[in-house]
């Protein structure tokens, strides 16, 4: 079991498979990209599967989410999914992706054992997509979403970040589109995880702003705390159902008290929080020949030191030194 001093138990593991990405989203990294991790620093496929195996069989992990960077850039992704699906107990598996390449891989991922996907899409307008991501790939994301739905990687969830002056007027249109295509839309407040440290609390599009815009067109009924559980998204029933929309308000409505996550970076570090400034090295233990029992012990010790909250509600918040592309969303 992975338990901390506040009684929270981690059952959800986020695994970053690469720090690389084929987009350059303005809220994540600079246009020129980043200094990528050297290949020897990255965990191998075998190391990733072994660490997930330790987490599932010895530490109580029930759900695994593959992230990046962009996880579809990992050459061995399908094989990793297939091997994790063979673990007993079998964890639930999902993937967070920008959707580029999903049209080619959705069927293979489903056959390997992947259960569902989260796809990032911030706008319905190709020109705004290009401005936000610095790439002209909007059509590819739409095709990837369609392929995921047809492959049965459902529910297909769409993650959207609204940016002032770019797409902050699109919330109602995005929800209408998601309802039409049977996707579950989730808005995410912009978080301070950009490599250039340009995030500012002032002027950000908040959960309150998003809900006010949605209520101008839709009837929203709160799903309630019991239905939410430890999920990061507060959800509302849209126009009486069956569709739902979620808002992840990490900045204005922190949900740290119910957090059930632990994170493994692409270079084998354990992070107890997305916004943590400290990491615990599992790669060194792996490569020094440590047995599974020792790896589990180190992981438990890291989780025991998890802080009470992310610190985002503190005006003097210290931004993590590594960008989201390196630590997984």
ABEGO torsion letter per residue (X at the ends): XBBBAAGBBBABBBBBABABBABBBAAABBAAEBBBBBAAABBBAAAAAAAAAAAAAAAGBABBBBBOEBAAABAAAAAAAAAAAABOBBBBBBBBBAGBGAAAAAAAAAAAGBABBBBBBABABAAAAAAAAGBBAAAAAAAAAAAAAAAGBOBBBBBBBBBBGAAAAAAAAAAAAAAAAGBBBBBBBBBBABAAGABBABGBBBAAAAAAAAAAABBBBBAEAAAAEABABBBBBBGGOABBBBBBBAAABBAAAABABBBBBAAGBBBABAABABBBBAAAAAAAGBBAAAAAAAAAAAAAABBABAGAABAABBBBABBAAAAEX
